[in-house]
Amino acid sequence: MGWTSSSTCEICPAGKRSKDGLCVDCTFNEITKLEKQTECTRCEKHYHSIEGQSSCLKCDDPEPEKTMKDSTNELQWQKCVADLGPACEKQTVDGVYGTFVDIPFMRAGNEEVRECQFDPDPKPMATFKCEIVDEKTDSAKLVAHYDCIKTPNTGEIEKLATEPQGEITPEKTEEIANSLKDLTSTAGASSGIGDVEAAADVIGVIADAPNDVSEAATENLVSAVNSLAGGNLETEDMAKKEEISKKMVNNLKKIAQKTAVTNKLVKSANIAIMKVKPDTSEGAENKGYSFVLPDPKDLNKLDQSGGGGGSESQQPSIAIQSSSAAGMSVVLLTGDAFFPSEKTGKLPAGEPDSVTTELFADLEDDLGLDNGTETVKYVNSVVLEIDIGEQEPGFVLNLYIKPNFQVGDTSKNLKRIDDKRVQIRYQCAWYNDEKFEWVADGCDTIYDSNQPTGGVVCSCTHNTSFAVLMAAEEIDPGYIEVQSMLSRILLAGSIVGLIATIGLILPASAIVTTRSAKVNICFSIALLIASLLFFIQDFLIKDDNSGIIKLKSTGCIVYTMLQHYMWLVVFMWTIIEGFLMYLSLVQVFGSHISHYMIKFNALAYGVPIVFPLAGYFAFTRKVTVAGVEVVDHQYMAETMCFLKPGTINFYALFFGPLVLSIMVNLVFFFLVLKVIRSSKNSNLSDKEQLLRQLKAAVGVMVLLGTGWVIGVFMNVPAPGMQVSLQYVFIIVNASQGMFVFLFYVVLNDAVKNFWLEKFGLKTAAPKSGTGASTATNVYANASASGANKDAEHTYSSAAEFPAKRDDNANL
């Protein structure tokens, strides 16, 4: 109920509601269907109403903005439009580049174009687009896209540089700097890119003056640029923004070089500068500067520190290591406002977990797009503009920078997306002001991915603008989960095969005493240990650092060195296998070697030990920057306990020995292949002869490890070639242990006969007068047909490696 006057009360009918004791009409698009209501109900989707109604009317479809605009209130047709999809209300936009009145109501995807208000003719345009901001809720927002340059304040700043100044005295410099500070501080967050251009011109006038810039003028200029850096510098005219930003940074460098303030920070929230006076004292060439910055968003809190000691809160956030003999100027900025790049994005705000999720999502959108698209990178540190002047060849500038956003250890920064591995990484970069992008060439990035609170060392060969970037990147681009599974299965089979080989040959006393069998056993043991180490690392070591052995730990170092060592031992035994085949099949006579097993083992286990030791101690180093230490793990990989792929140590200490062993074994292979090819057996047909020779050739190739040669070509960039070669490499090499079992046991009549006789399944054959156990293998048949190596070689059965007694070939 409601009152119609001070003395009359009535029941509020449908279409009205009771408010503060009175009956009032429901507003547009709201109704009450019953009397005595205190609240109005909004019309359903695709329905509208005028004021004071008890029912809603159906909207015209499909374009109510055209059919209803002249016959209904704007609130009615606008609701009908919004019900069809996201839309933006009629509004006035008050922005950096002026006030734009009555931007009309529009559906998402539509736009309104207006002239910029303060730019000269021909005027650039401001475009206001209705853009969807949340597809789940169908909500939209009016977004301004400015080609505008000048703001209402730009003209006043321009006057400071264009009005006749006369001689620029120190007093005049301070006056101009103070005026610039006043104008920019008044504008504050309303500063635009045109204000930056005008201020850069003013700073250029001061920088080109003959006198030094006083402390007061320096402080005012820093304050002015601080206000500009905190403004809205967005514009669609990227070319103009790039030109303006370059001018501002170059003029700031000039001020840092000309300021009268030395060895002292002049700072504000967004910018700080420091001029380092040349120092010719003893030890100046190794002098460094370090700074503590508790809040990376506020350079007012930036202070010089005494080095890398003290509590974590006093640990330097920034350190610069370079010779002080020539002096140095440093400009620090909290962000990349003056370093525009279309390839970098604005770092998402929020809690670390939500930021990490968003970064992974950025890359996930691009995965599977084989179009060369680079993932978005984010400037994730203070930007340092450093000028040390001309430097000698070989100059290196070492910087230590703590990133703003800590990506965490591998338990947080590593993720599997489909069958790919993705990691959020830091990358040192410098700003190329010709291409207007951040590039990594010329800078080495050094940091420990398992020390989330540690900083990043950037070792660069020039001096310019530096920052630490952050991006989610696919690691091990050729990695496919199914390949990992295939490797495990084949390795498991190889391990079983090797254990069976060793277990079946060792008890055979008549076989195990031969030189070839002894070498085979040693080779099998080395390959078994290497295969076991590689196989069980998936259970001991996790790429998210949740395994028993932690990444980069002492245990991981030992495991890496042990794996490195054992695979080199395997390579050495393949060379010895090849050498033994050469002696048995090619040279035959004069092949006696005294104490051969001692020499073979000393060679196989002695030579490789140098490589892992040299690799670790030569490629794991501490990099010190102004007292701050960061360990550079160039020997070990980031996500496993093995050598780091793609590094000098990988190619020199693992890949190099591998290629060398392959080349040596290929020589042995072709020499042995020639003997196999020329060997004949008159009791066999040509087809049988060819099959026997083919088996022998394959056996020699596998046992000599020549399948590793595929690894040399696995970096071929041809489409599809990498993946195909990876599968062939895995199948051939991960199954090497099974091939060893096949040729050492299954196809070796001597071993088979021993066990058949052992279990009474076969009668022992009478021994020949020569003492040979059998003449059913390549080695025996290579030497049994005559007294010289030019005699015809024969086969009596398939290639069975190599159960030959020492006395059959002067061994």
Secondary structure as GFF3:
##gff-version 3
##sequence-region A 1 811
A	DSSP	beta_strand	2	3	.	.	.	ID=ss1
A	DSSP	beta_strand	9	10	.	.	.	ID=ss2
A	DSSP	beta_strand	16	19	.	.	.	ID=ss3
A	DSSP	beta_strand	22	25	.	.	.	ID=ss4
A	DSSP	beta_strand	30	31	.	.	.	ID=ss5
A	DSSP	beta_strand	41	42	.	.	.	ID=ss6
A	DSSP	beta_strand	47	48	.	.	.	ID=ss7
A	DSSP	beta_strand	57	58	.	.	.	ID=ss8
A	DSSP	alpha_helix	64	67	.	.	.	ID=ss9
A	DSSP	alpha_helix	74	83	.	.	.	ID=ss10
A	DSSP	beta_strand	87	88	.	.	.	ID=ss11
A	DSSP	beta_strand	91	95	.	.	.	ID=ss12
A	DSSP	beta_strand	98	103	.	.	.	ID=ss13
A	DSSP	beta_strand	106	107	.	.	.	ID=ss14
A	DSSP	beta_strand	111	115	.	.	.	ID=ss15
A	DSSP	beta_strand	125	134	.	.	.	ID=ss16
A	DSSP	beta_strand	139	146	.	.	.	ID=ss17
A	DSSP	alpha_helix	154	162	.	.	.	ID=ss18
A	DSSP	alpha_helix	170	187	.	.	.	ID=ss19
A	DSSP	three_ten_helix	188	190	.	.	.	ID=ss20
A	DSSP	alpha_helix	193	207	.	.	.	ID=ss21
A	DSSP	alpha_helix	215	229	.	.	.	ID=ss22
A	DSSP	alpha_helix	238	258	.	.	.	ID=ss23
A	DSSP	beta_strand	265	267	.	.	.	ID=ss24
A	DSSP	beta_strand	271	276	.	.	.	ID=ss25
A	DSSP	three_ten_helix	284	286	.	.	.	ID=ss26
A	DSSP	beta_strand	288	292	.	.	.	ID=ss27
A	DSSP	three_ten_helix	299	301	.	.	.	ID=ss28
A	DSSP	beta_strand	303	305	.	.	.	ID=ss29
A	DSSP	three_ten_helix	312	314	.	.	.	ID=ss30
A	DSSP	beta_strand	318	321	.	.	.	ID=ss31
A	DSSP	beta_strand	328	333	.	.	.	ID=ss32
A	DSSP	beta_strand	344	345	.	.	.	ID=ss33
A	DSSP	alpha_helix	352	366	.	.	.	ID=ss34
A	DSSP	beta_strand	377	379	.	.	.	ID=ss35
A	DSSP	beta_strand	383	387	.	.	.	ID=ss36
A	DSSP	beta_strand	397	401	.	.	.	ID=ss37
A	DSSP	alpha_helix	410	413	.	.	.	ID=ss38
A	DSSP	beta_strand	414	417	.	.	.	ID=ss39
A	DSSP	beta_strand	420	432	.	.	.	ID=ss40
A	DSSP	beta_strand	437	439	.	.	.	ID=ss41
A	DSSP	beta_strand	443	446	.	.	.	ID=ss42
A	DSSP	beta_strand	456	460	.	.	.	ID=ss43
A	DSSP	beta_strand	465	475	.	.	.	ID=ss44
A	DSSP	alpha_helix	481	505	.	.	.	ID=ss45
A	DSSP	alpha_helix	509	512	.	.	.	ID=ss46
A	DSSP	alpha_helix	515	540	.	.	.	ID=ss47
A	DSSP	alpha_helix	554	581	.	.	.	ID=ss48
A	DSSP	pi_helix	582	587	.	.	.	ID=ss49
A	DSSP	alpha_helix	596	606	.	.	.	ID=ss50
A	DSSP	three_ten_helix	607	609	.	.	.	ID=ss51
A	DSSP	alpha_helix	610	619	.	.	.	ID=ss52
A	DSSP	beta_strand	620	625	.	.	.	ID=ss53
A	DSSP	beta_strand	628	633	.	.	.	ID=ss54
A	DSSP	alpha_helix	648	650	.	.	.	ID=ss55
A	DSSP	pi_helix	651	655	.	.	.	ID=ss56
A	DSSP	alpha_helix	656	678	.	.	.	ID=ss57
A	DSSP	alpha_helix	686	703	.	.	.	ID=ss58
A	DSSP	three_ten_helix	706	713	.	.	.	ID=ss59
A	DSSP	alpha_helix	721	734	.	.	.	ID=ss60
A	DSSP	alpha_helix	736	741	.	.	.	ID=ss61
A	DSSP	pi_helix	742	746	.	.	.	ID=ss62
A	DSSP	alpha_helix	749	758	.	.	.	ID=ss63
A	DSSP	alpha_helix	778	783	.	.	.	ID=ss64
A	DSSP	three_ten_helix	806	808	.	.	.	ID=ss65
###
